[in-house]
Amino acid sequence: MALVLNEDEVMLRDTAEGFFAEKAPIKALRSLRDERDETGFDRGLWAEMAEMGFTGVVIDEDHGGVDMGFMAAGLIAEQMGRNLSASPFLSTAILAATAIREGGTDEQKSEWLPKIAGGEAIIALALDEGPKHHPAGTSATAEKSGNGFKLSGAKAMVVDGHVADALIIAARTSGDEGDAEGISLFIVDPKSKGVSTERTIMVDSRNAARIDLDDVEVSGDALLGSLDDGMAVLGKVLNAGRAAVAAELLGAGSQAFESTVSYIKERKQFGSIIGEFQALQHRASHLYSEMEIARSAVMGALTALDNNDPKAELYCAMAKAKLGSVAKLASQEGVQMHGGVGMTDEYDIGLFMKRIRVLQELFGDAHYHMNQFALANRF
């Protein structure tokens, strides 16, 4: 596996770097937070991302996308992580686009993929129900009702759920809680009778929602993928999401590290620049090495997805586990090396720590994925 960017990917990386640094820097997140923006992101930015082709990066050209693949998506996510840029990129351009591309009917693809690529629709994945990521633990139900289904249950941590034009909901159509089999996916209008949405502003000032489903009736056409076999689609969606989150963690962790190194090169204590202290040099060197290993893990996962590698799930689990740990270390070391001011809102390092903490949990923390990796490789 050659972990090298091609010419188009280098160009995309450089374009995304300049775009987010100019259009969605950290001060933009601060403004959204301080103004208590009802949406939680800039819709104008989302429209500009569509014009740049970012929103259609994993969508085929027949449906209005640019079809550059998951490596390209990861490069965009990395730059968003560097700038703490808020947008529905993960929920819509990665998760929803992958779900509909992989499991949608021709009608579903024709309806939703052009809207995603054009920045005209926001779609949220409603999967987890408890405090920890556990896809097989789905207990929300979808019972047969006439020619359709009736959905009941509750979902938590639905990223961008409060502004979604559609929800992709995982519900159990057979089997028991804990079974991977028997889960189905449905595209649901959040304005449907029985759907209740509560916005939750997380510690990183981003958006999620709690979704309650009370006998929500949907037609048979709402089914996404095969009945009882939603995990076939969901597995691919989660792999894409985990790799994209790992890429964003790489960006956030790298920027936290670089900002910290810049700080210790300037900060003086007892008449000396603290970056000259050997103890801090050793810690910075260790972190640099970890970040480089983490970058290889992310590139490996994204490459595996683009190549349809049969071990792509393991690569994505490895990347999510590694980046969850390394990015956390980068933010913790950053706060420590900044000293007391690192705990104040004046410095950006605390914002990176908060974002990294949320991304750690999203789609499984390091412990979850190390366990999955171990189970897959047991003798």
PATIMI-977688 format. One record per atom (N, C-alpha, C): x, y, z; residue in three letters. Coordinates in pm, whole numbers, plus 32768, in hexadecimal, padded with zeros to 4 digits. Layout:
% PATIMI-977688
XYZALA
...
This chain:
% PATIMI-977688
80557F898000MET
800080008000MET
8059807D8000MET
805480C77F92ALA
80A6813F7F86ALA
805C81B67FC3ALA
808E81E88032LEU
804C82568079LEU
808182DB8046LEU
806682F57FC6VAL
8095836E7F84VAL
802183AF7F3AVAL
801384317F46LEU
7FA984787F01LEU
7FCB848A7E6ELEU
7F64847D7E18ASN
7F7C84987D8BASN
7F70852F7D71ASN
7F8485587CF6GLU
7F8885E67CD5GLU
7F02862A7CF3GLU
7E9485E97CD2ASP
7E1086237CECASP
7DF586327D81ASP
7E2285D07DCEGLU
7E0C85D47E5FGLU
7E6086427EA1GLU
7EDA86547E70VAL
7F2E86C17EA4VAL
7EEC87487E87VAL
7EB687557E0FMET
7E7387D17DE9MET
7DF887E97E41MET
7DAC877E7E59LEU
7D35878A7EAELEU
7D5D87B07F3CLEU
7DC487717F72ARG
7DF287907FF9ARG
7E1788228006ARG
7E6388547FA5ASP
7E8E88DF7FAAASP
7E17893E7F9BASP
7DB789197F47THR
7D40896C7F35THR
7CEE89707FB5THR
7CDA88FB7FF2ALA
7C8D88F3806FALA
7CD3893E80DFALA
7D56893680E2GLU
7DA3897D814AGLU
7D898A138143GLU
7D918A4B80CCGLY
7D7A8ADA80BDGLY
7CE88B0080D2GLY
7C8E8AAC80A3PHE
7BFF8ACA80AEPHE
7BD38AD3813FPHE
7BF18A70818FPHE
7BC08A708219PHE
7C0B8AD58271PHE
7C8A8AEA8254ALA
7CD48B50829FALA
7C988BDB8289ALA
7C658BF28210GLU
7C2C8C7581F1GLU
7B978C7E8213GLU
7B4B8C1781EFLYS
7AB98C1D81FALYS
7A838BEB827FLYS
7ACA8B9282C1ALA
7A968B58833DALA
7B048B4283A3ALA
7B4B8BAC83CBPRO
7BB48B9F8430PRO
7B788B8D84BBPRO
7BCE8B80851DILE
7B9F8B6785A5ILE
7B478BD985D8ILE
7B658C5385AFLYS
7B148CC485DFLYS
7A848CBA85AFLYS
7A6C8C72853FALA
79E38C5E850FALA
79978C048570ALA
79D98B9E85A4LEU
79998B488608LEU
797A8B968686LEU
79D78BEA86AEARG
79C08C3D8725ARG
79448C958712ARG
79348CCD869ASER
78C18D23867FSER
783F8CD48686SER
783E8C5D864BLEU
77C78C088650LEU
77A38BE686E1LEU
78098BC98730ARG
77F48BA787BCARG
77C08C1D880CARG
78038C8E87FFASP
77E28D04884FASP
775A8D40882AASP
77378D3387ABGLU
76B78D6A877EGLU
76458D068790GLU
76678C8E87C1ARG
76048C2487D4ARG
75B08C0E8756ARG
75F78C0086E8ASP
75B68BEE8667ASP
75588B75866AASP
74DF8B888636GLU
74798B20863CGLU
749C8AA785E6GLU
74E58AC1857ATHR
750B8A548520THR
75898A0D8550THR
75E98A5A857FGLY
76658A2085B0GLY
76D28A1B8547GLY
76B28A4584CEPHE
77168A4F8464PHE
76E78ABA8403PHE
773F8AE083A9ASP
77238B4A8349ASP
76ED8B0B82C8ASP
766D8B2482A9ARG
76338AEB822FARG
76768B2481B2ARG
76A78B9F81BCGLY
76F08BDA814CGLY
77708B8C8130GLY
77B48B63819CLEU
782C8B11818DLEU
780B8A8C814BLEU
779D8A4F8175TRP
777289CF813DTRP
775989DC80A7TRP
771B8A4A807FALA
77028A627FF0ALA
77868A737FA4ALA
77E68AB87FE1GLU
78688AC97FA1GLU
78B38A447F97GLU
78A389EF7FFDMET
78E1896B7FF8MET
78A7891A7F84MET
7826892B7F6BALA
77E788E87EF9ALA
7821891A7E75ALA
7834899C7E6BGLU
786D89D67DF2GLU
78FB89A37DDAGLU
794389877E47MET
79CC89547E3BMET
79CF88BF7E19MET
795A887D7E22GLY
795587EE7E07GLY
796B87987E82GLY
797E87D67EF6PHE
799B878A7F70PHE
792587327F9APHE
78AB87647F8ATHR
7837871A7FB9THR
781A869E7F64THR
784E869A7EEBGLY
783786277E94GLY
78B285D37E7EGLY
790C85D67EDFVAL
798E85967ECBVAL
798484FE7EBFVAL
792084BE7EFDVAL
7911842C7EF1VAL
789684067E9FVAL
785C84677E59ILE
77E6844F7E06ILE
781084497D74ILE
77D883EA7D2AASP
77FD83D87C9EASP
77CF844F7C48ASP
780F845E7BD6GLU
77F484D07B80GLU
776784CF7B47GLU
772E84587B34ASP
76A5844E7AFFASP
763F848E7B5CASP
766284987BDEHIS
760784D47C3FHIS
763A855C7C71HIS
7692859A7C22GLY
76BE86227C42GLY
773A862E7C96GLY
777A85BE7CB8GLY
77F285C27D0BGLY
787285CA7CBAGLY
78E285C67D00VAL
796585C97CBDVAL
79AD85437CC9VAL
797984EA7D1FASP
79A884607D29ASP
7A3F84547D36ASP
7A77849C7D99MET
7B0884957DAFMET
7B2F842B7E16MET
7ACE83F77E5FGLY
7AEB838B7EBBGLY
7B0183B57F4BGLY
7B1D83527F9EPHE
7B288369802EPHE
7BAB83AB8056PHE
7C158395800BMET
7C9183DC802AMET
7C7B8471801EMET
7C3584997FB5ALA
7C1785267FA1ALA
7BC0855A8013ALA
7B5D850B803AALA
7B06853380A9ALA
7B5785458129ALA
7BB784EC813FGLY
7C0B84F681B6GLY
7C63857281B5GLY
7C9385988141LEU
7CE586118136LEU
7C94868D8159LEU
7C16868F812FILE
7BBD86FE8152ILE
7BA386FE81E8ILE
7B8486888220ALA
7B68867D82AFALA
7BE086A78302ALA
7C58868682D4GLU
7CD186AB831EGLU
7CDE87428329GLU
7CC5878882BBGLN
7CD0881A82BEGLN
7C6188588313GLN
7BEC881B8315MET
7B82884A836DMET
7BAC883883FFMET
7BF187CA841BGLY
7C2287B484A3GLY
7C89881A84CDGLY
7CDC88438470ARG
7D4388A7848FARG
7D06892D84B3ARG
7C94894B8477ASN
7C5689CE848CASN
7BD989C784E4ASN
7BB789508515LEU
7B3E893B8564LEU
7AC3896F8519LEU
7AC389588496SER
7A58898A8440SER
79D7893B8456SER
796A8982846DALA
78E889428486ALA
7898893D8405ALA
786A88C483E0SER
781488B2836CSER
77D888258373SER
777288088322PRO
773787828321PRO
7783872082C7PRO
7803873882B1PHE
785186E58255PHE
784F8653827EPHE
7869863582FDLEU
786D85AB832ALEU
77E38569831FLEU
777F85AA8356SER
76FA856D835BSER
76BF855682D1SER
76D685B68278THR
769085B581F8THR
76E785848184THR
775B85C48171ALA
77AF85A580FDALA
77F88520810CALA
780784F08188ILE
784B8470819EILE
77E7840281C4ILE
77A684108236LEU
774F83A58267LEU
76D5838F820ELEU
768883F981F9ALA
760D83EB81ABALA
762B83C88119ALA
768D840C80DFALA
76AE83F18053ALA
76DB835F8041ALA
772A832C809ETHR
775782A18095THR
76E1824180A6THR
7689825E8104ALA
76168207811CALA
75BD81FE80A2ALA
759E826F8066ILE
7544826F7FF3ILE
758982377F78ILE
760982557F69ARG
7654821E7EF8ARG
765C81867F00ARG
767081507F78GLU
768280C07F88GLU
75FF80727F90GLU
759780AF7FCBGLY
751D80627FE2GLY
74A080997FA1GLY
74A8810F7F65GLY
7431814F7F31GLY
73FE81127EAFGLY
737C811E7E9BTHR
734180FA7E1ATHR
736381667DB6THR
7346814C7D37ASP
736081B27CD1ASP
731382327CF1ASP
729982227D22GLU
724682977D43GLU
728282E47DB8GLU
72B0829D7E1EGLN
72EC82DF7E92GLN
736D83287E6CGLN
73BC82E87E17LYS
743883287DEALYS
741A83A67D99LYS
73B9839C7D40SER
7396840E7CECSER
735C84817D3DSER
7316845F7DA9GLU
72D984C77DFAGLU
733E850E7E53GLU
739884C27E94TRP
73E984FB7EFFTRP
7479851B7ED8TRP
74B984C97E86LEU
754884E17E6BLEU
756185687E26LEU
751285907DC2PRO
752986157D88PRO
751586867DECPRO
74B786747E49LYS
749F86DB7EAFLYS
751586E57F0FLYS
755086737F30ILE
75C686757F87ILE
763A86B87F3FILE
7653868E7EC3ALA
76C186C67E77ALA
76B0875C7E61ALA
7633878A7E54GLY
761888177E3DGLY
760D88697EBBGLY
7620882A7F2FGLY
761588727FAEGLY
7586889A7FCEGLY
752488537F95GLU
749888767FA5GLU
74508824800FGLU
749387C18046ALA
7453876B80AAALA
74B787468117ALA
7483873B8190ILE
74D1870A8202ILE
748D868C8234ILE
74D88622823EILE
74A285A18268ILE
74F5856D82DEILE
74B1853E8346ALA
74F6851183BFALA
74DE847D83D7ALA
754584398408LEU
753B83AB842BLEU
7514839D84BDLEU
74A4835C84D5ALA
74748343855EALA
748C82B0857FALA
74F6829685C9LEU
7520820D85E4LEU
752581ED8678LEU
7580822E86C0ASP
75988208874BASP
7524823187A6ASP
751681E58813GLU
74A781FC886FGLU
74D5820F88FFGLU
754C81DF8920GLY
757D81E789A9GLY
75F5824389B5GLY
763782418A28PRO
76AA82998A3EPRO
7727827089F1PRO
772B81F589BELYS
779E81C58973LYS
7772818C88ECLYS
77CE8191888EHIS
77B5815E8807HIS
779F80C7880AHIS
772D809A87D5HIS
770F800B87D6HIS
76A57FEF876CHIS
76CE7FE586ECPRO
766D7FD6867FPRO
760F7F5F8691PRO
76467EED86BCALA
75F27E7786CCALA
75907E848741ALA
75A77EE98795GLY
754E7EFD8808GLY
74CF7F4987E5GLY
74B37F598764THR
743B7F9F8738THR
73BE7F5F8771THR
736E7FAE87B7SER
72F07F7B87EFSER
72767FC287B5SER
728A80338770ALA
721B8074872BALA
71E0800F86C8ALA
715E800E86BATHR
711C7FA8866ATHR
70D67FE385EFTHR
70C97F8F858AALA
707B7FB08513ALA
70217F3884F7ALA
6FA37F488515GLU
6F437EDB8503GLU
6EF47EEF8482GLU
6ED37E7F8441LYS
6E837E8483C8LYS
6DFE7EC683E6LYS
6DD67F20838DSER
6D587F67839ESER
6D1F7F848314SER
6CBF7F3482E7GLY
6C897F428261GLY
6CF57F2981F9GLY
6D087F88819FASN
6D707F7C8139ASN
6DF47FBA8165ASN
6DF97FE681E2GLY
6E7280268214GLY
6E9B7FF4829CGLY
6ECE805082EDPHE
6F01802E8371PHE
6EDB809983D5PHE
6EDE80728454LYS
6EC480CF84C0LYS
6F3D80CC851ELYS
6F82813E852BLEU
6FFF81468578LEU
6FE6817F8603LEU
702A81408664SER
7022817086EFSER
70AA815F8731SER
70CA81BC878AGLY
714981B487D2GLY
7187823D87E3GLY
7207823D8807ALA
724D82BC881EALA
72DD82AF87EFALA
7313831F87BDLYS
739C8324878DLYS
73E6839787D0LYS
7467838387E7ALA
74B983EA8826ALA
7531840887CDALA
7571847A87E6MET
75EA84A1879DMET
75D6849D8705MET
756784D686D9VAL
754A84DD864AVAL
7589855F8615VAL
75FC855485D8VAL
764785C985ABVAL
75F786168542VAL
75E08696855AASP
759486F08503ASP
750186C784F8ASP
74D1867A8556GLY
7448864A8550GLY
73E086B7855AGLY
74008725859DHIS
739B878E85B2HIS
738187E28536HIS
73D987DA84D1VAL
73C688278457VAL
73B787CD83DDVAL
73A7874C83F2ALA
73A486ED8383ALA
732386F78332ALA
733386EC82AFASP
72C086E38255ASP
728E8654824CASP
72E285F68274ALA
72BB85698278ALA
7312852282DFALA
72DC84B98318LEU
732584678378LEU
733483D98341LEU
73A983A08350ILE
73BC83128332ILE
73BD82CB83B9ILE
7353828183D2ILE
733D82468457ILE
735381AF8454ILE
73A4817F84B1ALA
73B980F084C2ALA
735280BD8526ALA
7307805884FEALA
72A080208556ALA
729E7F888548ALA
72747F4785B1ARG
72717EB585B1ARG
71EE7E828575ARG
71FC7E2F850ETHR
71877DF384CFTHR
717A7D5E84F0THR
71E07D26852ESER
71DB7C9B855ESER
724E7C8585BESER
724E7C138601GLY
72BA7BF2865DGLY
72B07C3D86E0GLY
73177C2C8731ASP
731A7C6887B6ASP
73887CD287BFASP
737A7D2B8820GLU
73E17D908838GLU
74677D4C884EGLU
74CC7D7B8806GLY
75517D3E880CGLY
75717CEA8792GLY
75097CC78743ASP
751D7C7B86C8ASP
75437CD98657ASP
75A97CB4860BALA
75CC7D048596ALA
75657CF18528ALA
752C7C7B8523GLU
74C37C6184C1GLU
74407C9E84F0GLU
73EB7CC08490GLY
73667CF084B4GLY
735A7D8784BFGLY
73C27DD18497ILE
73BE7E638499ILE
73A67E95840AILE
734C7EF483FBSER
732D7F2E8379SER
733D7FC68380SER
73528003830CLEU
736380948302LEU
72ED80D282B9LEU
72C4814882E7PHE
7252818D82ACPHE
72738222829APHE
724882598229ILE
725282E98214ILE
71CF83288242ILE
71D9837F82A6VAL
716183B482E7VAL
7162844D82E4VAL
70EE848582C7ASP
70DD851682CCASP
70D38541835EASP
712C8597838FPRO
712885BF841CPRO
70A9860D8441PRO
705E863983DDLYS
6FE0868083F7LYS
6F6A86208401LYS
6F83859F83F4SER
6F18853C83FCSER
6ED9853B8487SER
6E5A851A848BLYS
6E148511850BLYS
6E5684A78563LYS
6E7184CA85DEGLY
6EAE846C863BGLY
6F44847C864CGLY
6F8384D285F8VAL
701284EB8604VAL
70278567865AVAL
7073855886C4SER
709285C7871ESER
712A85D98724SER
71578654870CTHR
71E686718706THR
720D86D8876FTHR
727686B787BBGLU
72AB8714881FGLU
733D87308800GLU
735B87AD87E5ARG
73E687D287C8ARG
743987CA8846ARG
74B28796883BTHR
750F879488ABTHR
759287D4887DTHR
75BC883E88C2ILE
763A887F88A2ILE
76A7883D88F5ILE
7708880388B2MET
776D87B588F7MET
77DD880D892CMET
783987D08974VAL
78A5881A89B4VAL
78FD8860894EVAL
7900882D88D2ASP
7952886C886AASP
790688D4881BASP
788F88F9884DSER
783A895E880ESER
780189318788SER
780388AF876FARG
77C7887786F5ARG
773C88438713ARG
76FC881086ABASN
767187E686B5ASN
765F875086B6ASN
760487258708ALA
75CF869E8702ALA
753D86A9872CALA
74F7863A872AALA
746A863F8750ALA
744085BB878CALA
73D885C387DEARG
7391854C880BARG
7312854187B8ARG
72F984CA8786ILE
728484B38732ILE
722A844C8774ILE
71AC84708789ASP
7149841387BEASP
70E883EE8750ASP
70CB836D8746LEU
7071833986DFLEU
6FF982F88723LEU
6F84832E8709ASP
6F0A82FC8748ASP
6EA882CF86DCASP
6EB0824D86B9ASP
6E5982148651ASP
6E5E826785D1ASP
6ED5827E85A0VAL
6EE882CD8525VAL
6ECE827384ADVAL
6E6E8297845DGLU
6E4A824583EAGLU
6E978271836DGLU
6ED4820E832AVAL
6F1C822782AEVAL
6EF081C08247VAL
6EFE81E181C8SER
6ED88184815ESER
6F46811E8148SER
6F2780B980FBGLY
6F8B805380DCGLY
6FFF808B808CGLY
6FE880FB8043ASP
705181397FF5ASP
70BC817B804BASP
709F818A80CDALA
70FF81C88128ALA
7171816A814CALA
716080E98133LEU
71C880888154LEU
724580A28101LEU
72B780AA8144LEU
733880C08103LEU
73898040810ELEU
739F7FFD809EGLY
73E27F7C80A2GLY
737E7F0C80B5GLY
73B07E9A80DDSER
735A7E2380EDSER
731F7E1A8179SER
72A87DE58181LEU
72667DD18201LEU
72B67D6F8256LEU
72CA7D9082D3ASP
73137D3E8335ASP
73AA7D39831EASP
73DA7D7482B1ASP
74697D6E8292ASP
74A57DF98286ASP
74787E5382DAGLY
74AC7EDC82D8GLY
753F7EE582FAGLY
75727E828343MET
75FF7E888369MET
765B7E7C82F1MET
762A7E428283ALA
767C7E39820AALA
769C7EC381D6ALA
763C7F1D81DDVAL
76517FA881B4VAL
76917FF78225VAL
765D7FE2829ELEU
768B802F8311LEU
77208018832BLEU
77507F9F8313GLY
77DD7F838327GLY
78357FDC82CFGLY
780D7FEC8251LYS
7859804181F5LYS
784F80D4821DLYS
77D980FB824CVAL
77C681858278VAL
781E81A482EFVAL
782181498350LEU
7870815F83C8LEU
7906815D83AALEU
79308107834FASN
79BD81088327ASN
79E3819082EEASN
798E81C58296ALA
79A88248825BALA
79A982B482C6ALA
794882AD8322GLY
793F8311838CGLY
79B6830C83E9GLY
79E08295840DARG
7A5382878467ARG
7AD482B98427ARG
7AE6829B83A8ALA
7B5E82CB8363ALA
7B5C83648357ALA
7AE6839D833BALA
7ADB842F832FALA
7AF2847283B7ALA
7ABC84378421VAL
7AD1846E84A7VAL
7B65846484CDVAL
7BA483F484A9ALA
7C3383E584C5ALA
7C828451847BALA
7C5984708400ALA
7C9D84D983B4ALA
7C89856283F6ALA
7C10857B8427GLU
7BF985FA846DGLU
7C4B860184EEGLU
7C5385918534LEU
7CA6858B85ADLEU
7D3985A4858BLEU
7D6485708519LEU
7DEE858984EDLEU
7E06861E84D9LEU
7DA686618498GLY
7DB386F08483GLY
7DB2873E8505GLY
7D55871D855DALA
7D4B876385DEALA
7DC687498634ALA
7DF286CB8639GLY
7E6886AA8688GLY
7EE686EA8652GLY
7EF486EC85CESER
7F6A872A8590SER
7F7187BE85ACSER
7EFD880185A0GLN
7EFB889185B9GLN
7F1488B1864CGLN
7EDC885F86A4ALA
7EF588728733ALA
7F8A88648751ALA
7FC988018712PHE
805987EC8725PHE
80AA886186F0PHE
808C888C8675GLU
80D888F98637GLU
80C7897C8684GLU
804D899586B3SER
80358A108701SER
80838A0D8784SER
808B899887C0THR
80D38989883ETHR
8169899E882ATHR
819F896287C0VAL
822D897487A2VAL
824D8A08878BVAL
81F68A4D8742SER
820B8ADC872BSER
820A8B2A87AESER
81B08B008808TYR
81A58B458889TYR
82228B3388DETYR
82548AB788E7ILE
82C78AA1893FILE
83488ADA8904ILE
83458AFE8884LYS
83B98B418848LYS
83BE8BD5886CLYS
834D8C08889FGLU
83458C9688BFGLU
83388CB28954GLU
82FA8C58899EARG
82DD8C6E8A2CARG
835E8C688A7EARG
83708CCD8AD1LYS
83E78CD18B27LYS
83C28CBA8BB8LYS
84188C738BFDGLN
84068C5D8C8CGLN
84918C5B8CCCGLN
84A08CA78D39PHE
85228CB28D7CPHE
858E8CE18D1BPHE
85668D388CBFGLY
85C68D718C63GLY
85EB8D198BEDGLY
85AB8CA58BDFSER
85CC8C4A8B71SER
854E8C258B23SER
85608C0D8AA2ILE
84F28BDB8A50ILE
84D68B4B8A7BILE
845A8B2C8A9CILE
843D8AA98AD6ILE
84548A378A72ILE
84538A5889F0GLY
847089F2898CGLY
84FF89BF8991GLY
85528A0589DCGLU
85DD89D889EBGLU
85EB896F8A59GLU
8581895D8AA8PHE
858788FA8B14PHE
8581886E8AD7PHE
85DE881A8AFFGLN
85EA87958AC2GLN
856E87408AD9GLN
8530874F8B4BALA
84BA86FE8B68ALA
8449871A8B04ALA
843687998AE2LEU
83CE87BD8A82LEU
83F6879189F5LEU
8475879689D7GLN
84A487688953GLN
848986D38943GLN
84A2868789ABHIS
848985F789A4HIS
83F585DA8990HIS
83A0862189D7ARG
8310860C89C9ARG
82DF8634893FARG
831386A1890AALA
82ED86CD8884ALA
831D866A881AALA
83958635882BSER
83CB85D387CCSER
8378855487CBSER
835385278840HIS
82FF84B0884AHIS
827984C68805HIS
823E8539881ALEU
81BE855787DFLEU
81C885618746LEU
8234859C8717TYR
824985A58686TYR
824E85198647TYR
829584BF8687SER
82A084368655SER
821883F28652SER
81CA840686BBGLU
814583CA86C3GLU
80E984018657GLU
80F38483863CMET
809F84BF85D5MET
80C28489854BMET
814084708530GLU
8167843A84AFGLU
813483AB849DGLU
813A835B8507ILE
810382D38500ILE
806C82DA84EAILE
802C83378530ALA
7F9B83478523ALA
7F74836F8495ALA
7FC483C48457ARG
7FA883ED83CCARG
7FAB8373836FARG
8008831B8384SER
801082A28331SER
7F94824B8346SER
7F64824483C2ALA
7EED81F583DFALA
7E73822E8397ALA
7E6682B18396VAL
7DF582F08352VAL
7DFD82DA82BBVAL
7E7082F08282MET
7E8082DC81F2MET
7E68824B81CCMET
7E9181F08223GLY
7E7A81628209GLY
7DE781418206GLY
7D9B817A8264ALA
7D0B815F826AALA
7CC4819981F1ALA
7CE4821381CBLEU
7CA382538158LEU
7CC6820B80D6LEU
7D4381E180C9THR
7D6D81968052THR
7D248111804BTHR
7D1680CD80BBALA
7CD0804C80BFALA
7C3F805C8093ALA
7BFF80C880BDLEU
7B7580E08094LEU
7B6C80F67FFDLEU
7BC681467FC7ASP
7BC481617F37ASP
7BE280E57EE5ASP
7C32808A7F1CASN
7C5880107ED4ASN
7BFB7F9C7EF0ASN
7B917FB57F3EASN
7B347F487F66ASN
7B807ED27FA3ASN
7BE37EF17FF2ASP
7C337E8C8035ASP
7BDB7E3B8094ASP
7BE17DB78090PRO
7B8E7D6680EAPRO
7BAD7D7E817EPRO
7C217DB8819CLYS
7C457DD78225LYS
7C2E7E6A8248LYS
7BDF7EAD81F6ALA
7BC87F3C820CALA
7B907F588297ALA
7B387F0282C7GLU
7AFD7F18834CGLU
7B687F1983B8GLU
7BCA7EC183ACLEU
7C367EBC840FLEU
7C907F378404LEU
7CAA7F62838ATYR
7CFB7FDB8378TYR
7CB6805483B6TYR
7C33805C83A2CYS
7BE780CE83D8CYS
7BE280C78471CYS
7BD3804F84A8ALA
7BD4803F853AALA
7C5C80668573ALA
7CC6803C852FMET
7D4D805E855CMET
7D6180F6855AMET
7D36813684EEALA
7D4981C784E2ALA
7CFA8211854DALA
7C7E81E78563LYS
7C2B822C85C7LYS
7C6582188653LYS
7C9681A28671ALA
7CD1818886F4ALA
7D5181DA8707ALA
7DA781D986A1LYS
7E27821E86ACLYS
7E1382B486B7LYS
7DBD82EB8662LEU
7DAB837C8665LEU
7D6183AA86E2LEU
7D0783578714GLY
7CC4837B8790GLY
7D27838E8802GLY
7D8C83388806SER
7DF1833F886FSER
7E5783AE8856SER
7E8783B887DAVAL
7EF2841787BBVAL
7EBF84A787BEVAL
7E4984BF8783ALA
7E1485478785ALA
7DF685748814ALA
7DC785188865LYS
7DB0853888F2LYS
7E33855F8936LYS
7E9D85138919LEU
7F2185338951LEU
7F4F85BD8922LEU
7F3885DC88A2ALA
7F62865E886CALA
7F1D86D088B5ALA
7E9B86C288CESER
7E52872E8911SER
7E79873889A4SER
7E8F86C789E6GLN
7EB686CA8A72GLN
7F4187058A84GLN
7F9D86DC8A2FGLU
802487138A36GLU
802187A88A15GLU
7FC987CE89B7GLY
7FBE885B8994GLY
7F9388B08A09GLY
7F2E88828A51VAL
7EFF88CC8AC6VAL
7F6B88D18B31VAL
7FAE88608B46GLN
8018885B8BABGLN
808A88BB8B89GLN
80B488BB8B0CMET
8126890F8AE5MET
810189A38ADFMET
808389C08ACAHIS
80588A4C8AD0HIS
80558A7E8B61HIS
804D8A228BBEGLY
80458A4A8C4BGLY
7FB88A768C6FGLY
7FAD8ACC8CCFGLY
7F2A8AF78D00GLY
7ED38B378C96GLY
7F108B828C37VAL
7EC08BC68BD1VAL
7E7F8B638B72VAL
7EB28AE88B70GLY
7E768A828B1AGLY
7DE98A5E8B42GLY
7DC38A808BBDMET
7D3D8A648BEEMET
7CDE8AD88BD6MET
7D108B448B9DTHR
7CBB8BB98B86THR
7C838BB88AF9THR
7C148C018AE6ASP
7BD58C068A63ASP
7C218C5F8A02ASP
7C7F8CAC8A35GLU
7CCB8D0689DEGLU
7D1F8CB9897AGLU
7D4E8C4389A2TYR
7DA48BF2894CTYR
7D518B83890ATYR
7D758B62888FASP
7D288B018841ASP
7D3C8A71886CASP
7DA58A5588B7ILE
7DC689CA88D6ILE
7D548984891FILE
7D0A89CC8972GLY
7C9A899089B9GLY
7C2A8968895AGLY
7C1789B688EFLEU
7BB08994888CLEU
7BD489138843LEU
7C5589028828PHE
7C81888587E9PHE
7C69880E8846PHE
7C86881F88C5MET
7C7187B28924MET
7BDF87898927MET
7B8587EA8925LYS
7AF687CB892BLYS
7AC6878288AELYS
7AF287B2883AARG
7ACA877187BDARG
7B0086E387B6ARG
7B7D86D387DBILE
7BBB864E87D9ILE
7B7285EF8837ILE
7B48862288A9ARG
7B0385CD890BARG
7A81859788D2ARG
7A3885E98889VAL
79BA85BC884CVAL
79D6855887DCVAL
7A3885768787LEU
7A58851C8719LEU
7A8B8496874ALEU
7ACB849487BDGLN
7AF8841687F8GLN
7A8583B48809GLN
7A1483E88836GLU
79A183938855GLU
794E837087DAGLU
795083C68776LEU
78FB83B38702LEU
7920833386B5LEU
78BF82DB86A4PHE
78D0825B865EPHE
793581FF86A1PHE
7940820B8725GLY
799581B08770GLY
7A1881ED879BGLY
7A3881E0881CASP
7AB78217884DASP
7B2981B48834ASP
7BA081D78861ALA
7C1581848848ALA
7C0580F98883ALA
7BCA80EF88FAHIS
7BB8806D8939HIS
7B59801588E8HIS
7AEF805088B4TYR
7A8F80058862TYR
7AD67FC987E8TYR
7B24801A87A4HIS
7B627FEC8727HIS
7BD87F8F8740HIS
7C207FA387ACMET
7C8A7F4387CCMET
7C4F7EBB87EBMET
7BDC7EBA882CASN
7B987E3C8848ASN
7B677DFB87C7ASN
7B2D7E4B876DGLN
7AFE7E1586ECGLN
7B737DDD869CGLN
7BE47E23869FPHE
7C597DF48657PHE
7C8C7D718691PHE
7C8D7D688715ALA
7CBD7CEF8758ALA
7C617C78873AALA
7BDF7C90873CLEU
7B7F7C248720LEU
7B8E7BF18691LEU
7BA77C4D8634ALA
7BB37C2685A8ALA
7C337BD8858DALA
7C987BE885E1ASN
7D1A7BA985CBASN
7D3A7B39862EASN
7CD57B10867AARG
7CF07AA786DBARG
7D007A218694ARG
7D4C79C986D1PHE
7D6679478695PHE
7D0378E086C8PHE
